[in-house]
Amino acid sequence: MTGLVSPQHTQLARPVELAAASALRSQATPRRWGRRLYLAANIAILTFLLAPIAIVIVFALNPTPFIQFPPVGVSLRWFEKFFASRDFMQALLFSLEVAAMTTVAATVLGASAALAIARGNLPGSRLIVATMLSPLMLPAILTGLALFQSYVLLDVGRPVWGLVAGHTLVTIPYVVRTTLAVLHNFDVRLEEAAQNLGASPARTFVEVTLPLVKPGVMAGGIFAFIVSFDQFPVSLFLVAPGSETLPITLFNYLKFDLDGTIGAASVVSILLAFLVVIALDRTVGLRSYVKL
């Protein structure tokens, strides 16, 4: 009768099914081990990156005036000492001021340069991009030394604007690179459509171009603020006595003492950088930066 399977066909089908299942298992095993290896590698990288931060936090919360692991307790005495120190507070506020001015200068100059490179059809644009990114390839301590010698030759001393200029020099590449990454995938037809509808070039830039390149510009601004706030080599040559940034103050403190105050100051710096990122995420949103 039709629709019935003979026992012989059933016996022949079972080896085929078993062979197919075995083949699938043999193919799934390497994939499973590959995923485990990939996960283990990522965990190892994250551990390597986060371990120093964890050590700093333990050092800041440890009640003893030296690094001890495992810690003997939890104490906020070093944070109290940090916030009670006049030198540290002045250095913290000064670092925030310099970082804010640097962020504004680097964002404006870097975004303008990226727009000119991407839209200006400039001859030798690749050479210009390499020149704009060159501060990343030059050691920052050499940049600081060169700027210091330049200021000495110009006989201008060590003004605040000179320190901001030095920080701007080393942070502009971040803004240029992130803005160019957005402009690379920018649809020029949107600007053309706005102008065809009667929008002036200025209005097209404000209402069409600027909102579309904002993710790259803001990402570069974040990098500029963090790099400027933690900048040590350039600041080492350009700060004036009595107007020192937080990294320089920490460096001078380490010459005479080593206790948990250094860890507390480091934790405060990490939290400030984290709060900047969170604030920008709440205001302008950082999810679009993933496209970079």
Secondary structure, DSSP 8 states (H G I E B T S, - for coil): -TT---HHHHHHHHHHHHHHHHHHHHHHHHHHHHHHHHHHHHHHHHHHHHHHHHHHHHHHH-SSSS--SS-S----HHHHHHHH-HHHHHHHHHHHHHHHHHHHHHHHHHHHHHHHHHHS--TTHHHHHHHHHHHHHS-HHHHHHHHHHHHHHHT--S-HHHHHHHHHHHHHHHHHHHHHHHHHT--HHHHHHHHHTT--HHHHIIIIIHHHHHHHHHHHHHHHHHHHHT--HHHHHH-BTTB--HHHHHHHHHHH--SHHHHHHHHHHHHHHHHHHHHHHHHT-SGGGGG-
